[in-house]
C-alpha cells in the first residue's frame, strides 16, 4: 500500500469510526485532550519548545501532510526546526477552531489506551507581534496514545489546506468606519453554539501601529461580570452565601454607623440594589452614603462591587486576584487577563485610548485591583469567558438558573439579574444578557443568548462609537438589528 493510499485509508477509517463514538464535549476526557492539544501546539509549535515536543511524541511518529508528504519522527523534527522555528521574527502560529474539535476514545479490553482527535486549525504568520489574518486553514486528525499516564502524539494527519475566504470588502469598510469616527481599534469576538469561533481585531493601537490579534484592551465595567462569576463560584462552593450579610467582614468608614449596612448581601450588590451612588467621588461631599434603602430599587453602582470585593477578601484572607485566577481565569483558559499593570503586562500590545476628537488620552497605569473597572484583557480571553458563562461557568444548575432570574426591574422588558442586564422578548423567544463598559476612550460590550448559546464581544478604544455599533448591529451580528432598534 502506498503512503498516499494509506493516508486516505486511515482517514476513511477515522471518519467512519467517528460517527459512532464521539465523546461529549463536557466530559473529562474531552476537556483533558483539548487541554493537551492547546499545550502541545502552544508550547511545541507556537513557542518552539523542542524539548517538550520530544517528550510528548512517540518514538514511531507518523505524520501525513497533504502537501508536504509523509514524515517520520526524525524528518518531523528536522522540518519543524527548519521551517517553523528558524526565524522568530516571522513565525508561523497555529490557532485551533474550538467549535470544530471532536474526540473518539480508543479502548482495548475496556481499558482506555488512546484517542482520536479531529478538528480545524488556522495558521498565521507572526511579524513584530502581529498575527493579522489567517494565512491558511486546514483540517487535522491526531492519534494520541497513553504512555505511562502521559498523552503522546502517535499519528497526525494534516489535510485540506486552503486559504481562508475572508471578506476583504468587509475589512476595508470596518477600518474606514473606524477612521471616520476617530476610533483606532475594534476588537470583535463571536461565540456560536457555545464555542468561541471568531476573533478579529481591526485598525491600529495608536493610529500608527497595526493592532495585533492579541491586542490588550482596557474594558472598564466589563470587569463586573468577572467579579460576578467569581462570587457565584464562591457561593457554589459554600464559602459565601448569596443572601449572607456582609457587615461582619467589611464596613466602609463613611457608613460605619449606618444600620442599613446590615442589609447588604451579595444578591443585593450583584443586582445593583445597594442604594449607593455609582462612585462616591461623583457626589457633592465625596463620601459614600445610602441614597435609598438597600434592596428596594435599582441603581447602578461600582461602589457596590468594590464593597463586595473588600468583604470577600476580608472573609477569605486572599486577594481577589488570587481567588479569580483559581476559580475563573484558569478553568476558562484566560491566560492574558489581569486586574492591573503587573510585571507581565505587555505594553506594546495595549490599545491606547482616544477622545471624541481623535486625540490620545494619557494612559494611567494602576497597580491595584478594582472590582468594578479597569480590567485588562484580549478579545480571545474575554470571548473564552463568555463561552464559559454560556456553558454554565461550572456552576450548579440551580445557581446558574438563579443568575439568570430577573432580580430587579429597570424598565419595560428590561431587568437586572445577578451581574447581568436582561432584555426580554426577542425573536425566537430569545432572552438577551449583556453588560457594557464605558470610560473616557473606552467602549465595550459583551452579549449572549442562553437559548442559542450565541454571543459576541466588542471592544473599542475611542469615544465616537454610536455609528460603529449601529453598523455592527445592523449588518454583522446575530439579532443585532433587533437590539439596535430597541436602543
KACOR-V963744 format. One record per helix or strand. SS is the DSSP state (H for helix, E for strand). FROM is the first residue (numbers start at 1). TO is the last residue. Records with the same first field share a line. If there is no record, write none. Layout:
SS->FROM-TO + FROM-TO
//
This chain:
H->3-21 + 28-46 + 50-55 + 73-84 + 168-180 + 220-236 + 253-255 + 259-263 + 266-270 + 280-282 + 302-316 + 320-332 + 347-349 + 379-390 + 397-403 + 427-429 + 466-476 + 480-486
E->22-22 + 57-65 + 69-72 + 90-108 + 111-127 + 130-130 + 136-147 + 150-162 + 185-192 + 195-204 + 210-210 + 216-218 + 245-245 + 265-265 + 338-338 + 350-350 + 354-354 + 360-360 + 376-377 + 408-411 + 414-416 + 421-423 + 432-439 + 442-449 + 454-460
//
